[in-house]
Amino acid sequence: MRELFDEVAGRSPLDPQESARQAMRAPLRKRFYKEAGIAAADGGFHVTLDGRPIRTPSGRLVVVPVKELAEAVAAEWQAQGESIDPTKMPLTRFANSVVQSVVDRVEDVREDIAKYLQSDLLFYRAANPEALVAREAEHWDPVLDWVRDNLGAHFILSEGVMHVSQPDAAVQAARSALPTGPWTVAAAHVVTTLTGSALLALALVHGVRDAGQVWAAAHVDEDWNVAQWGADEEAMSRRAAKQIDYQAAVRILRELAASH
């Protein structure tokens, strides 16, 4: 069981893309169970395989805080065929990563998200063409307006890619709005790394922007280039893979919010 979870979790549990790459390189294991289900546990629910709760590589029991999420993880296991394909189990990878690598270091993960506040995607604007400048403003300014008006975080914008230092007060104000629960923090971390923006992750967590708006905002420049020059098949494939992990993080946030 542990070897299987090593494959599911990957070597870098806080990086969903690295986790997926590790899983793709590992040989698929044969399915060794008949039924996946859930069972009540202290603090939430176990996911079970033929009645036995799943564990992390270090032997920790995986406890999922919300019944609907536990059922979704169990559904990934149940959906496997003769072989177990970890690349098709994003919620399982997520659950394993939280228990293995986040619950004991929530502040470290929050700090990793906060680092993006020094060089967030939303700070660096195109100088031209005018239509792209307007599109970036349409997608990004509402988020910056929200952090300014509601969090008191006044960030500095720049044209091009030249680094601009952000005021410590703004960084700390935005950092204070980061979630504190391990599952929500982990989901916010995934959204941050996939979008390149801690501010977009904050907007999603706080319900300021919905999942579609955040995904579109993260790809304004890429979508502009596709419209001008056409799509690159390899780039689109990478984007599709990222979106799978993004949707898993979105579902985590949605189910956790609904449970409160």
C-alpha positions as CSV (number, residue, x, y, z in Angstrom):
1,M,0.0,0.0,0.0
2,R,2.8,2.5,0.9
3,E,4.6,2.0,-2.4
4,L,1.4,2.7,-4.2
5,F,0.9,5.9,-2.3
6,D,4.5,6.9,-3.1
7,E,3.5,6.8,-6.7
8,V,0.2,8.7,-6.1
9,A,1.9,11.4,-4.1
10,G,5.0,11.9,-6.1
11,R,8.2,13.3,-4.8
12,S,7.1,16.9,-4.4
13,P,3.6,16.7,-2.7
14,L,3.0,20.5,-2.8
15,D,3.6,20.6,-6.5
16,P,0.7,19.0,-8.3
17,Q,2.4,19.0,-11.7
18,E,5.6,17.3,-10.4
19,S,3.3,14.8,-8.6
20,A,1.6,14.0,-11.8
21,R,4.9,13.7,-13.7
22,Q,6.3,11.3,-11.1
23,A,3.1,9.2,-11.3
24,M,3.3,9.0,-15.1
25,R,6.9,7.6,-14.9
26,A,6.0,5.0,-12.4
27,P,4.7,1.6,-13.6
28,L,1.0,1.1,-13.0
29,R,0.0,-1.3,-10.2
30,K,-2.7,-3.9,-10.6
31,R,-5.9,-3.2,-8.7
32,F,-5.8,-5.2,-5.5
33,Y,-9.2,-4.3,-4.0
34,K,-12.8,-4.8,-4.9
35,E,-14.6,-1.9,-3.3
36,A,-13.7,1.6,-2.2
37,G,-15.8,3.3,0.4
38,I,-15.7,5.7,3.3
39,A,-16.0,5.3,7.1
40,A,-16.5,7.8,9.9
41,A,-13.3,8.8,11.7
42,D,-12.2,11.3,14.3
43,G,-12.1,14.6,12.5
44,G,-13.8,13.5,9.4
45,F,-13.9,10.3,7.2
46,H,-11.5,7.6,6.2
47,V,-11.4,6.4,2.6
48,T,-11.4,2.6,2.6
49,L,-10.4,-0.1,0.3
50,D,-12.2,-3.3,1.1
51,G,-12.8,-1.8,4.5
52,R,-9.2,-0.9,5.2
53,P,-8.4,2.9,5.5
54,I,-5.8,4.2,3.1
55,R,-2.5,5.6,4.5
56,T,0.2,8.0,3.4
57,P,3.8,6.7,2.6
58,S,4.8,7.4,6.2
59,G,1.9,5.4,7.5
60,R,-0.5,8.2,8.5
61,L,-4.1,7.5,8.2
62,V,-5.8,9.8,5.6
63,V,-8.7,11.6,7.2
64,V,-10.8,13.8,4.9
65,P,-12.7,16.5,6.8
66,V,-15.9,16.6,4.7
67,K,-18.0,13.6,3.7
68,E,-18.6,14.8,0.1
69,L,-14.8,15.0,-0.4
70,A,-14.2,11.6,1.1
71,E,-16.8,10.2,-1.3
72,A,-15.2,11.9,-4.2
73,V,-11.8,10.4,-3.3
74,A,-13.3,7.0,-2.9
75,A,-15.0,7.4,-6.3
76,E,-11.5,7.9,-7.9
77,W,-10.4,4.6,-6.4
78,Q,-13.6,2.8,-7.4
79,A,-13.3,4.1,-11.0
80,Q,-9.9,2.5,-11.5
81,G,-9.8,-0.5,-13.9
82,E,-7.5,-3.5,-13.8
83,S,-4.6,-1.1,-13.1
84,I,-4.4,1.9,-10.8
85,D,-3.5,5.2,-12.7
86,P,-2.5,7.9,-10.2
87,T,-2.7,10.6,-12.9
88,K,-6.4,10.1,-13.0
89,M,-6.7,10.6,-9.2
90,P,-6.1,14.3,-8.5
91,L,-8.2,14.3,-5.3
92,T,-6.4,11.3,-4.0
93,R,-3.0,13.0,-4.6
94,F,-4.3,16.1,-2.9
95,A,-5.6,14.3,0.1
96,N,-2.4,12.3,0.5
97,S,-0.3,15.5,0.2
98,V,-2.3,17.4,2.8
99,V,-2.0,14.7,5.4
100,Q,1.6,13.9,4.5
101,S,3.0,17.4,4.1
102,V,0.7,20.2,5.2
103,V,-1.1,19.4,8.5
104,D,2.2,19.8,10.5
105,R,3.5,22.8,8.6
106,V,0.6,25.0,7.7
107,E,2.5,28.2,8.5
108,D,5.3,27.1,6.1
109,V,2.8,26.6,3.3
110,R,1.2,29.9,4.0
111,E,4.6,31.6,3.8
112,D,5.3,29.9,0.5
113,I,2.0,31.4,-0.9
114,A,3.0,34.8,0.6
115,K,6.2,34.8,-1.4
116,Y,4.2,35.2,-4.6
117,L,3.0,38.6,-3.2
118,Q,6.4,40.0,-4.0
119,S,6.1,39.1,-7.7
120,D,2.5,38.4,-8.4
121,L,1.3,37.9,-11.9
122,L,-1.2,40.8,-11.5
123,F,1.6,43.4,-11.0
124,Y,3.3,43.1,-14.4
125,R,1.4,44.7,-17.2
126,A,1.9,44.8,-20.9
127,A,2.8,48.2,-22.4
128,N,1.0,47.4,-25.6
129,P,-1.0,46.6,-27.7
130,E,-3.8,48.7,-26.3
131,A,-6.3,45.8,-26.5
132,L,-4.1,43.5,-24.4
133,V,-3.6,46.3,-21.9
134,A,-7.4,46.7,-21.6
135,R,-7.9,43.0,-21.3
136,E,-5.4,42.6,-18.5
137,A,-7.0,45.5,-16.7
138,E,-10.5,44.0,-17.1
139,H,-9.4,40.7,-15.5
140,W,-6.9,41.9,-13.0
141,D,-8.0,45.3,-11.7
142,P,-11.1,44.0,-9.8
143,V,-8.9,41.8,-7.7
144,L,-6.4,44.6,-7.0
145,D,-9.3,46.9,-6.2
146,W,-10.6,44.3,-3.7
147,V,-7.3,43.8,-1.9
148,R,-6.9,47.6,-1.7
149,D,-10.4,48.4,-0.5
150,N,-11.0,45.4,1.8
151,L,-7.6,44.4,3.0
152,G,-5.8,47.7,2.9
153,A,-3.1,46.3,0.6
154,H,-1.8,48.8,-1.9
155,F,0.5,47.2,-4.4
156,I,2.7,48.8,-7.1
157,L,2.2,47.9,-10.8
158,S,4.9,47.8,-13.4
159,E,5.1,47.6,-17.2
160,G,7.1,44.7,-18.6
161,V,9.0,42.2,-16.5
162,M,11.3,44.5,-14.5
163,H,11.0,43.5,-10.9
164,V,9.3,46.0,-8.6
165,S,9.6,45.8,-4.8
166,Q,6.3,45.7,-3.0
167,P,5.5,47.6,0.2
168,D,5.9,45.4,3.3
169,A,2.6,46.7,4.6
170,A,0.8,45.5,1.5
171,V,2.4,42.1,1.6
172,Q,1.5,41.6,5.2
173,A,-2.0,42.9,4.8
174,A,-2.7,40.3,2.0
175,R,-0.8,37.6,3.9
176,S,-3.1,38.1,6.8
177,A,-6.1,37.1,4.6
178,L,-4.7,33.7,3.7
179,P,-6.6,30.8,5.0
180,T,-5.4,28.9,8.1
181,G,-6.9,25.4,7.8
182,P,-4.6,22.8,6.3
183,W,-6.9,21.7,3.5
184,T,-7.8,25.2,2.5
185,V,-4.2,26.3,2.7
186,A,-3.2,23.4,0.5
187,A,-5.9,24.2,-2.1
188,A,-4.8,27.9,-2.1
189,H,-1.2,26.8,-2.6
190,V,-2.2,24.7,-5.6
191,V,-4.2,27.6,-7.1
192,T,-1.3,30.0,-6.5
193,T,1.4,27.8,-8.1
194,L,-0.8,27.0,-11.1
195,T,-1.9,30.6,-11.8
196,G,1.3,32.4,-10.7
197,S,-0.8,34.6,-8.4
198,A,-1.4,34.5,-4.7
199,L,-3.9,37.4,-5.2
200,L,-6.0,35.3,-7.6
201,A,-5.9,32.4,-5.0
202,L,-7.1,34.9,-2.3
203,A,-9.9,36.1,-4.6
204,L,-11.1,32.6,-5.1
205,V,-10.9,31.6,-1.5
206,H,-12.9,34.6,-0.4
207,G,-15.5,34.3,-3.2
208,V,-14.5,37.6,-4.9
209,R,-14.0,35.8,-8.2
210,D,-15.3,32.4,-9.3
211,A,-13.3,29.5,-10.6
212,G,-13.8,30.4,-14.3
213,Q,-12.9,34.0,-13.7
214,V,-9.7,33.1,-11.9
215,W,-8.6,30.6,-14.6
216,A,-9.3,33.2,-17.3
217,A,-7.4,35.9,-15.5
218,A,-4.4,33.6,-15.1
219,H,-4.3,33.0,-18.9
220,V,-5.0,36.5,-20.3
221,D,-1.6,36.8,-22.0
222,E,-1.6,33.2,-23.1
223,D,-5.0,33.5,-24.6
224,W,-4.1,36.7,-26.3
225,N,-1.1,35.0,-28.0
226,V,-3.3,32.1,-29.1
227,A,-5.8,34.4,-30.6
228,Q,-3.0,36.2,-32.5
229,W,-0.7,33.3,-33.6
230,G,-2.6,30.1,-33.0
231,A,-2.4,27.4,-30.3
232,D,0.7,25.3,-29.6
233,E,-0.3,21.7,-29.1
234,E,2.3,21.0,-26.4
235,A,1.4,24.1,-24.5
236,M,-2.3,23.3,-24.7
237,S,-1.6,19.8,-23.4
238,R,0.3,21.2,-20.4
239,R,-2.5,23.6,-19.7
240,A,-5.1,20.8,-19.8
241,A,-3.1,18.9,-17.3
242,K,-2.8,21.9,-15.0
243,Q,-6.6,22.4,-15.2
244,I,-7.2,19.0,-13.8
245,D,-5.3,19.9,-10.6
246,Y,-6.9,23.3,-10.6
247,Q,-10.4,21.8,-10.7
248,A,-9.5,19.5,-7.9
249,A,-8.3,22.4,-5.7
250,V,-11.5,24.3,-6.6
251,R,-13.6,21.4,-5.6
252,I,-11.8,21.2,-2.2
253,L,-12.5,24.9,-1.6
254,R,-16.1,24.6,-2.6
255,E,-16.9,21.6,-0.5
256,L,-15.1,23.0,2.6
257,A,-17.0,26.3,2.2
258,A,-20.3,24.5,1.9
259,S,-19.6,22.5,5.0
260,H,-19.3,25.7,7.2
